[in-house]
Amino acid sequence: MLNKLANGFLPDKSRPLKVHCRISGLFAKRAAIFLAWAVFLLPIAVLAAGDPNEILLWPNGAPGSEGKTNEEVVRIAQPTGDHVITSVNKPSIKAFLPAPDKATGAAVIVAPGGGHSELWMDHEGYNVAQWLSEHGVAAFVLKYRLAKATNSTYTVDGDELADMQRAIRLVRSRAGEWGINPNRLGVMGFSAGGELAFLSAMHFDNGKPDASDPVDRQSCRPVFQALIYPGNSGRIKPVAGSPPAFLACGNNDRPDISEGLATVYLKFKKARVPAELHIYAGVGHGFGLRSSNTGPVSKWIDRFDEWLGESGLLKKQ
């Protein structure tokens, strides 16, 4: 086709090469655009279809989500490539279980952050859970409903907290199946997820023995809490008997966290609740767990693992 175009319209010998380059360039440009869109859209399409390894907290639908049929929306944040999710109407957990020969019986519900409007699933979720599972701790990444997402009718203290409480009950109800000691199950949260974590450590019950749903018969009290740059830290009010706390943030974070978490530590101390605090110099908000992190803050999860060990939660049963 290119020869016909050249022979029919361009008789001299220099032009066919120019036309060939021009048309080839056009095809190349279109191909490049197509491939760029394919690379951008493929991860979204795959994730939007749902992860078969996710376990719904309420298989028949979450209370308060009746009639909400909108699918989750996933975007890929650049340049990190993080998967960021919003429009959650079917709360769930994704399990990361350790190899049987490494399992300690300890387990953690991990709540990513995102300002209650979205969820940063990788550096505050999957990366953390993978690391923990490789070190003998079962981890469950919580995908919770979002009170500040566009047009949301959910609330933090109502629906979001209910998702965390249900996740704790669900993991306890399947502790035997997953090789978990129900007395070694705690929570970890980042930023907005940290708020959920500490709320669950403040508001809990022992379950309802006569509940028709066996999951609801389980306690939703976490045995420990790991609060990583938690939002709204002023709401944290430990009392005698509160779950022990591991606290971490950067000193360049906003004042309610970088200064507020120091105040929170003193509250735990006053209540005689065991707590450990790490504030990392030169570090801001949202460090999570990334391979690109450097310096002492890149080892915060090692400090958490050591804290679990010192608390007696990693002794093999």
Contacts in CASP RR format, 6 or more apart in sequence:
PFRMAT RR
TARGET T0000
AUTHOR 0000-0000-0000
METHOD contacts of the structure
MODEL  1
MLNKLANGFLPDKSRPLKVHCRISGLFAKRAAIFLAWAVFLLPIAVLAAG
DPNEILLWPNGAPGSEGKTNEEVVRIAQPTGDHVITSVNKPSIKAFLPAP
DKATGAAVIVAPGGGHSELWMDHEGYNVAQWLSEHGVAAFVLKYRLAKAT
NSTYTVDGDELADMQRAIRLVRSRAGEWGINPNRLGVMGFSAGGELAFLS
AMHFDNGKPDASDPVDRQSCRPVFQALIYPGNSGRIKPVAGSPPAFLACG
NNDRPDISEGLATVYLKFKKARVPAELHIYAGVGHGFGLRSSNTGPVSKW
IDRFDEWLGESGLLKKQ
2 16 0 8 1.000
2 19 0 8 1.000
2 20 0 8 1.000
2 23 0 8 1.000
3 16 0 8 1.000
5 19 0 8 1.000
5 23 0 8 1.000
6 15 0 8 1.000
6 16 0 8 1.000
6 19 0 8 1.000
6 20 0 8 1.000
7 16 0 8 1.000
9 19 0 8 1.000
10 16 0 8 1.000
10 19 0 8 1.000
40 76 0 8 1.000
43 74 0 8 1.000
43 76 0 8 1.000
43 83 0 8 1.000
44 74 0 8 1.000
44 75 0 8 1.000
44 76 0 8 1.000
47 72 0 8 1.000
47 74 0 8 1.000
47 83 0 8 1.000
47 85 0 8 1.000
48 71 0 8 1.000
48 72 0 8 1.000
48 73 0 8 1.000
48 74 0 8 1.000
50 72 0 8 1.000
51 94 0 8 1.000
53 94 0 8 1.000
53 95 0 8 1.000
54 92 0 8 1.000
54 93 0 8 1.000
54 94 0 8 1.000
54 143 0 8 1.000
55 92 0 8 1.000
55 93 0 8 1.000
55 94 0 8 1.000
55 95 0 8 1.000
55 170 0 8 1.000
56 90 0 8 1.000
56 91 0 8 1.000
56 92 0 8 1.000
57 91 0 8 1.000
57 92 0 8 1.000
57 93 0 8 1.000
57 163 0 8 1.000
57 166 0 8 1.000
57 167 0 8 1.000
57 170 0 8 1.000
58 91 0 8 1.000
58 166 0 8 1.000
61 90 0 8 1.000
62 89 0 8 1.000
62 90 0 8 1.000
62 91 0 8 1.000
62 145 0 8 1.000
62 159 0 8 1.000
62 162 0 8 1.000
62 163 0 8 1.000
62 166 0 8 1.000
63 162 0 8 1.000
64 154 0 8 1.000
64 159 0 8 1.000
65 89 0 8 1.000
65 90 0 8 1.000
65 145 0 8 1.000
65 159 0 8 1.000
68 89 0 8 1.000
69 89 0 8 1.000
70 87 0 8 1.000
70 89 0 8 1.000
71 87 0 8 1.000
72 85 0 8 1.000
72 86 0 8 1.000
72 87 0 8 1.000
72 88 0 8 1.000
72 89 0 8 1.000
72 90 0 8 1.000
73 85 0 8 1.000
73 86 0 8 1.000
73 87 0 8 1.000
74 83 0 8 1.000
74 84 0 8 1.000
74 85 0 8 1.000
75 83 0 8 1.000
75 84 0 8 1.000
76 82 0 8 1.000
76 83 0 8 1.000
76 84 0 8 1.000
77 83 0 8 1.000
77 84 0 8 1.000
77 120 0 8 1.000
80 122 0 8 1.000
80 123 0 8 1.000
80 290 0 8 1.000
81 122 0 8 1.000
82 120 0 8 1.000
82 121 0 8 1.000
82 122 0 8 1.000
82 123 0 8 1.000
83 121 0 8 1.000
83 122 0 8 1.000
84 118 0 8 1.000
84 119 0 8 1.000
84 120 0 8 1.000
84 121 0 8 1.000
85 118 0 8 1.000
85 119 0 8 1.000
85 121 0 8 1.000
85 143 0 8 1.000
86 117 0 8 1.000
86 118 0 8 1.000
86 119 0 8 1.000
86 146 0 8 1.000
86 149 0 8 1.000
86 150 0 8 1.000
87 146 0 8 1.000
87 149 0 8 1.000
87 150 0 8 1.000
88 119 0 8 1.000
88 143 0 8 1.000
88 144 0 8 1.000
88 145 0 8 1.000
88 146 0 8 1.000
88 149 0 8 1.000
89 145 0 8 1.000
91 142 0 8 1.000
91 143 0 8 1.000
91 144 0 8 1.000
91 145 0 8 1.000
91 163 0 8 1.000
91 166 0 8 1.000
91 167 0 8 1.000
92 142 0 8 1.000
92 143 0 8 1.000
93 109 0 8 1.000
93 140 0 8 1.000
93 141 0 8 1.000
93 142 0 8 1.000
93 143 0 8 1.000
93 167 0 8 1.000
93 170 0 8 1.000
93 171 0 8 1.000
94 126 0 8 1.000
94 129 0 8 1.000
94 140 0 8 1.000
94 141 0 8 1.000
94 143 0 8 1.000
95 138 0 8 1.000
95 139 0 8 1.000
95 140 0 8 1.000
95 178 0 8 1.000
96 126 0 8 1.000
96 129 0 8 1.000
96 130 0 8 1.000
96 132 0 8 1.000
96 133 0 8 1.000
96 138 0 8 1.000
96 139 0 8 1.000
96 140 0 8 1.000
96 141 0 8 1.000
97 103 0 8 1.000
97 133 0 8 1.000
97 138 0 8 1.000
97 178 0 8 1.000
97 179 0 8 1.000
98 104 0 8 1.000
98 132 0 8 1.000
98 133 0 8 1.000
98 134 0 8 1.000
98 135 0 8 1.000
98 136 0 8 1.000
98 137 0 8 1.000
98 138 0 8 1.000
99 136 0 8 1.000
102 134 0 8 1.000
102 135 0 8 1.000
102 136 0 8 1.000
103 136 0 8 1.000
103 138 0 8 1.000
103 179 0 8 1.000
103 316 0 8 1.000
104 136 0 8 1.000
104 137 0 8 1.000
104 184 0 8 1.000
104 313 0 8 1.000
104 314 0 8 1.000
104 315 0 8 1.000
104 316 0 8 1.000
104 317 0 8 1.000
105 136 0 8 1.000
105 137 0 8 1.000
105 138 0 8 1.000
105 179 0 8 1.000
105 180 0 8 1.000
105 181 0 8 1.000
105 184 0 8 1.000
105 316 0 8 1.000
105 317 0 8 1.000
106 136 0 8 1.000
106 137 0 8 1.000
106 138 0 8 1.000
106 180 0 8 1.000
106 181 0 8 1.000
106 184 0 8 1.000
106 185 0 8 1.000
106 308 0 8 1.000
106 313 0 8 1.000
106 314 0 8 1.000
107 137 0 8 1.000
107 138 0 8 1.000
107 139 0 8 1.000
107 140 0 8 1.000
107 171 0 8 1.000
107 175 0 8 1.000
107 178 0 8 1.000
107 180 0 8 1.000
107 181 0 8 1.000
107 184 0 8 1.000
107 185 0 8 1.000
107 186 0 8 1.000
108 129 0 8 1.000
108 132 0 8 1.000
108 137 0 8 1.000
108 138 0 8 1.000
108 139 0 8 1.000
108 140 0 8 1.000
108 185 0 8 1.000
108 186 0 8 1.000
108 187 0 8 1.000
108 188 0 8 1.000
108 226 0 8 1.000
109 139 0 8 1.000
109 140 0 8 1.000
109 142 0 8 1.000
109 164 0 8 1.000
109 167 0 8 1.000
109 168 0 8 1.000
109 171 0 8 1.000
109 185 0 8 1.000
109 186 0 8 1.000
109 187 0 8 1.000
109 188 0 8 1.000
109 197 0 8 1.000
109 222 0 8 1.000
110 124 0 8 1.000
110 125 0 8 1.000
110 128 0 8 1.000
110 129 0 8 1.000
110 132 0 8 1.000
110 139 0 8 1.000
110 140 0 8 1.000
110 141 0 8 1.000
110 142 0 8 1.000
110 188 0 8 1.000
110 189 0 8 1.000
111 142 0 8 1.000
111 144 0 8 1.000
111 164 0 8 1.000
111 187 0 8 1.000
111 188 0 8 1.000
111 189 0 8 1.000
111 190 0 8 1.000
111 193 0 8 1.000
111 194 0 8 1.000
111 196 0 8 1.000
111 197 0 8 1.000
112 119 0 8 1.000
112 120 0 8 1.000
112 121 0 8 1.000
112 124 0 8 1.000
112 125 0 8 1.000
112 141 0 8 1.000
112 142 0 8 1.000
112 189 0 8 1.000
112 190 0 8 1.000
112 193 0 8 1.000
113 119 0 8 1.000
113 120 0 8 1.000
113 124 0 8 1.000
113 189 0 8 1.000
113 190 0 8 1.000
113 191 0 8 1.000
113 192 0 8 1.000
113 193 0 8 1.000
113 194 0 8 1.000
114 120 0 8 1.000
114 191 0 8 1.000
114 192 0 8 1.000
114 193 0 8 1.000
115 148 0 8 1.000
115 191 0 8 1.000
115 192 0 8 1.000
116 146 0 8 1.000
116 147 0 8 1.000
116 148 0 8 1.000
116 149 0 8 1.000
116 156 0 8 1.000
116 160 0 8 1.000
116 192 0 8 1.000
116 195 0 8 1.000
117 146 0 8 1.000
117 148 0 8 1.000
117 149 0 8 1.000
117 150 0 8 1.000
118 146 0 8 1.000
118 149 0 8 1.000
119 143 0 8 1.000
119 144 0 8 1.000
119 146 0 8 1.000
120 190 0 8 1.000
121 141 0 8 1.000
121 143 0 8 1.000
123 286 0 8 1.000
123 287 0 8 1.000
123 288 0 8 1.000
123 289 0 8 1.000
123 290 0 8 1.000
124 189 0 8 1.000
124 190 0 8 1.000
124 191 0 8 1.000
124 228 0 8 1.000
124 286 0 8 1.000
124 288 0 8 1.000
124 289 0 8 1.000
125 141 0 8 1.000
125 190 0 8 1.000
125 289 0 8 1.000
126 141 0 8 1.000
127 288 0 8 1.000
127 289 0 8 1.000
127 290 0 8 1.000
128 139 0 8 1.000
128 141 0 8 1.000
128 188 0 8 1.000
128 288 0 8 1.000
128 289 0 8 1.000
128 301 0 8 1.000
129 139 0 8 1.000
129 140 0 8 1.000
129 141 0 8 1.000
130 139 0 8 1.000
131 289 0 8 1.000
131 301 0 8 1.000
132 138 0 8 1.000
132 139 0 8 1.000
132 301 0 8 1.000
132 305 0 8 1.000
133 139 0 8 1.000
135 305 0 8 1.000
136 314 0 8 1.000
137 305 0 8 1.000
137 308 0 8 1.000
137 314 0 8 1.000
138 178 0 8 1.000
138 179 0 8 1.000
138 180 0 8 1.000
140 167 0 8 1.000
140 171 0 8 1.000
142 163 0 8 1.000
142 164 0 8 1.000
142 167 0 8 1.000
142 196 0 8 1.000
144 160 0 8 1.000
144 163 0 8 1.000
144 164 0 8 1.000
144 193 0 8 1.000
144 196 0 8 1.000
145 152 0 8 1.000
145 154 0 8 1.000
145 159 0 8 1.000
145 160 0 8 1.000
145 163 0 8 1.000
146 152 0 8 1.000
146 154 0 8 1.000
146 160 0 8 1.000
147 154 0 8 1.000
147 155 0 8 1.000
147 156 0 8 1.000
147 159 0 8 1.000
147 160 0 8 1.000
154 160 0 8 1.000
156 195 0 8 1.000
156 196 0 8 1.000
156 199 0 8 1.000
157 199 0 8 1.000
160 196 0 8 1.000
161 196 0 8 1.000
161 199 0 8 1.000
161 200 0 8 1.000
161 203 0 8 1.000
163 196 0 8 1.000
164 187 0 8 1.000
164 196 0 8 1.000
164 197 0 8 1.000
164 199 0 8 1.000
164 200 0 8 1.000
165 200 0 8 1.000
165 203 0 8 1.000
165 204 0 8 1.000
165 220 0 8 1.000
166 215 0 8 1.000
166 220 0 8 1.000
168 185 0 8 1.000
168 186 0 8 1.000
168 187 0 8 1.000
168 200 0 8 1.000
168 218 0 8 1.000
168 219 0 8 1.000
168 220 0 8 1.000
168 221 0 8 1.000
168 222 0 8 1.000
169 207 0 8 1.000
169 215 0 8 1.000
169 216 0 8 1.000
169 218 0 8 1.000
169 219 0 8 1.000
169 220 0 8 1.000
170 215 0 8 1.000
170 218 0 8 1.000
171 178 0 8 1.000
171 180 0 8 1.000
171 185 0 8 1.000
172 180 0 8 1.000
172 182 0 8 1.000
172 185 0 8 1.000
172 218 0 8 1.000
172 219 0 8 1.000
173 214 0 8 1.000
173 215 0 8 1.000
173 217 0 8 1.000
173 218 0 8 1.000
174 180 0 8 1.000
175 181 0 8 1.000
175 182 0 8 1.000
175 185 0 8 1.000
181 317 0 8 1.000
182 218 0 8 1.000
183 223 0 8 1.000
184 223 0 8 1.000
184 313 0 8 1.000
185 222 0 8 1.000
185 223 0 8 1.000
186 222 0 8 1.000
186 223 0 8 1.000
186 224 0 8 1.000
186 225 0 8 1.000
186 226 0 8 1.000
186 243 0 8 1.000
187 196 0 8 1.000
187 197 0 8 1.000
187 200 0 8 1.000
187 201 0 8 1.000
187 222 0 8 1.000
187 224 0 8 1.000
187 225 0 8 1.000
187 226 0 8 1.000
188 194 0 8 1.000
188 197 0 8 1.000
188 225 0 8 1.000
188 226 0 8 1.000
188 227 0 8 1.000
188 228 0 8 1.000
188 304 0 8 1.000
189 196 0 8 1.000
189 197 0 8 1.000
189 226 0 8 1.000
189 227 0 8 1.000
189 228 0 8 1.000
189 230 0 8 1.000
190 228 0 8 1.000
190 229 0 8 1.000
190 230 0 8 1.000
190 286 0 8 1.000
190 288 0 8 1.000
191 228 0 8 1.000
191 229 0 8 1.000
191 230 0 8 1.000
191 231 0 8 1.000
191 285 0 8 1.000
191 286 0 8 1.000
192 231 0 8 1.000
193 230 0 8 1.000
193 231 0 8 1.000
194 227 0 8 1.000
194 228 0 8 1.000
194 229 0 8 1.000
194 230 0 8 1.000
194 231 0 8 1.000
195 230 0 8 1.000
195 231 0 8 1.000
195 232 0 8 1.000
195 235 0 8 1.000
197 222 0 8 1.000
197 225 0 8 1.000
197 226 0 8 1.000
197 227 0 8 1.000
197 230 0 8 1.000
198 225 0 8 1.000
198 227 0 8 1.000
198 230 0 8 1.000
198 235 0 8 1.000
198 236 0 8 1.000
199 235 0 8 1.000
200 220 0 8 1.000
200 222 0 8 1.000
200 225 0 8 1.000
201 221 0 8 1.000
201 222 0 8 1.000
201 225 0 8 1.000
201 242 0 8 1.000
201 243 0 8 1.000
201 245 0 8 1.000
202 236 0 8 1.000
202 237 0 8 1.000
202 238 0 8 1.000
202 242 0 8 1.000
204 219 0 8 1.000
204 220 0 8 1.000
204 221 0 8 1.000
204 222 0 8 1.000
205 219 0 8 1.000
205 220 0 8 1.000
205 221 0 8 1.000
206 219 0 8 1.000
206 221 0 8 1.000
207 216 0 8 1.000
207 217 0 8 1.000
207 218 0 8 1.000
207 219 0 8 1.000
207 220 0 8 1.000
208 216 0 8 1.000
208 217 0 8 1.000
209 217 0 8 1.000
211 217 0 8 1.000
221 243 0 8 1.000
222 243 0 8 1.000
223 243 0 8 1.000
223 313 0 8 1.000
224 243 0 8 1.000
224 244 0 8 1.000
224 245 0 8 1.000
224 246 0 8 1.000
224 308 0 8 1.000
224 311 0 8 1.000
224 313 0 8 1.000
225 243 0 8 1.000
225 244 0 8 1.000
225 245 0 8 1.000
225 246 0 8 1.000
226 245 0 8 1.000
226 246 0 8 1.000
226 248 0 8 1.000
226 304 0 8 1.000
227 233 0 8 1.000
227 236 0 8 1.000
227 245 0 8 1.000
227 246 0 8 1.000
227 247 0 8 1.000
227 248 0 8 1.000
227 261 0 8 1.000
227 264 0 8 1.000
228 248 0 8 1.000
228 249 0 8 1.000
228 288 0 8 1.000
228 300 0 8 1.000
229 248 0 8 1.000
229 249 0 8 1.000
229 250 0 8 1.000
229 253 0 8 1.000
229 257 0 8 1.000
229 261 0 8 1.000
229 284 0 8 1.000
229 285 0 8 1.000
229 286 0 8 1.000
229 287 0 8 1.000
230 236 0 8 1.000
230 257 0 8 1.000
230 261 0 8 1.000
231 256 0 8 1.000
231 257 0 8 1.000
232 256 0 8 1.000
233 256 0 8 1.000
233 257 0 8 1.000
233 260 0 8 1.000
233 261 0 8 1.000
233 263 0 8 1.000
233 264 0 8 1.000
234 256 0 8 1.000
234 260 0 8 1.000
234 263 0 8 1.000
234 264 0 8 1.000
236 264 0 8 1.000
236 267 0 8 1.000
237 267 0 8 1.000
238 245 0 8 1.000
238 264 0 8 1.000
238 267 0 8 1.000
238 268 0 8 1.000
238 271 0 8 1.000
238 273 0 8 1.000
238 275 0 8 1.000
239 271 0 8 1.000
239 273 0 8 1.000
240 271 0 8 1.000
240 272 0 8 1.000
240 273 0 8 1.000
241 271 0 8 1.000
241 273 0 8 1.000
242 268 0 8 1.000
242 271 0 8 1.000
242 273 0 8 1.000
243 273 0 8 1.000
244 273 0 8 1.000
244 274 0 8 1.000
244 275 0 8 1.000
244 311 0 8 1.000
245 264 0 8 1.000
245 268 0 8 1.000
245 273 0 8 1.000
245 274 0 8 1.000
245 275 0 8 1.000
245 276 0 8 1.000
246 275 0 8 1.000
246 276 0 8 1.000
246 303 0 8 1.000
246 304 0 8 1.000
246 307 0 8 1.000
247 261 0 8 1.000
247 264 0 8 1.000
247 265 0 8 1.000
247 275 0 8 1.000
247 276 0 8 1.000
247 277 0 8 1.000
247 278 0 8 1.000
248 277 0 8 1.000
248 278 0 8 1.000
248 279 0 8 1.000
248 280 0 8 1.000
248 300 0 8 1.000
248 303 0 8 1.000
248 304 0 8 1.000
249 257 0 8 1.000
249 258 0 8 1.000
249 261 0 8 1.000
249 278 0 8 1.000
249 279 0 8 1.000
249 280 0 8 1.000
249 283 0 8 1.000
249 284 0 8 1.000
249 285 0 8 1.000
250 257 0 8 1.000
250 258 0 8 1.000
250 279 0 8 1.000
250 280 0 8 1.000
250 281 0 8 1.000
250 282 0 8 1.000
250 283 0 8 1.000
250 284 0 8 1.000
250 285 0 8 1.000
250 287 0 8 1.000
250 297 0 8 1.000
251 258 0 8 1.000
251 279 0 8 1.000
251 280 0 8 1.000
251 281 0 8 1.000
251 282 0 8 1.000
251 283 0 8 1.000
251 284 0 8 1.000
252 258 0 8 1.000
252 282 0 8 1.000
252 283 0 8 1.000
252 284 0 8 1.000
252 285 0 8 1.000
253 283 0 8 1.000
253 284 0 8 1.000
253 285 0 8 1.000
254 285 0 8 1.000
257 285 0 8 1.000
258 279 0 8 1.000
258 284 0 8 1.000
261 277 0 8 1.000
261 279 0 8 1.000
262 277 0 8 1.000
262 279 0 8 1.000
265 275 0 8 1.000
265 277 0 8 1.000
268 274 0 8 1.000
268 275 0 8 1.000
269 275 0 8 1.000
274 311 0 8 1.000
276 303 0 8 1.000
276 307 0 8 1.000
278 300 0 8 1.000
278 303 0 8 1.000
280 287 0 8 1.000
280 296 0 8 1.000
280 297 0 8 1.000
280 300 0 8 1.000
281 296 0 8 1.000
283 297 0 8 1.000
287 293 0 8 1.000
287 297 0 8 1.000
287 300 0 8 1.000
288 300 0 8 1.000
289 301 0 8 1.000
305 314 0 8 1.000
308 314 0 8 1.000
309 315 0 8 1.000
END
